[in-house]
């Protein structure tokens, strides 16, 4: 039998989910493409893994032995797009394509929930890419009929925990291992929260000032009358 690595070049995609492709600009100059992974991305994914810091790698692959073997890389890019979905964020620069992020989920056998993983290149963190990928995964999960998405986060992974709290995940420390935090939410709730309009900080401050002046006005008039 041929190994999984030998199947990369001949892997056939029956239903590539083109509806998940999205293009956005970051920092004005960088045009990034979010798309489902393809079998030929194995080398690009290996380059992304090799660029990651040891700390970031330990957060994404806490129990894995790195560097990854060819068969392990093949298992990350040769997927069925239904039970196992993986998205990558690609940057075209200098005539080449580079991956700056990877996100995926695996649907449980019951079809009701899915575990997801997320990784962003250290140089591209804190630019909104993780939020973009997470929302894309949530949209795909909704389309697949998944009711819950979850992930296990190491307690020292502050950026990931901040992302979970910002998107109102329910976070709980593992009872038997305090180094692990369980985070979960409903993908529909996450998308609804993401699409809700955010209050303008200036407008909120102005409303607070107007309220404070309105509350203070009767007291000022009564003082003058006396």
Secondary structure, DSSP 8 states (H G I E B T S, - for coil): ---TGGGTTT---SS--GGG-EEEEETTTEEEEEEE--GGGHHHHHHHHHHS-HHHHHHHSTT--SS--HHHHHHHHS--SSSEEEEEEEEEETTEEEEEEEEEEEE-TTSSEEEEEEEE-GGGTTSSHHHHHHHHHHHHHHHTT--EEEEEEETT-HHHHHHHHHTT-EEEE-SS-TTEEEEEE-HHHHHHHHHS----HHHHHHHHHHHHHHHHHHHHHHHHH-
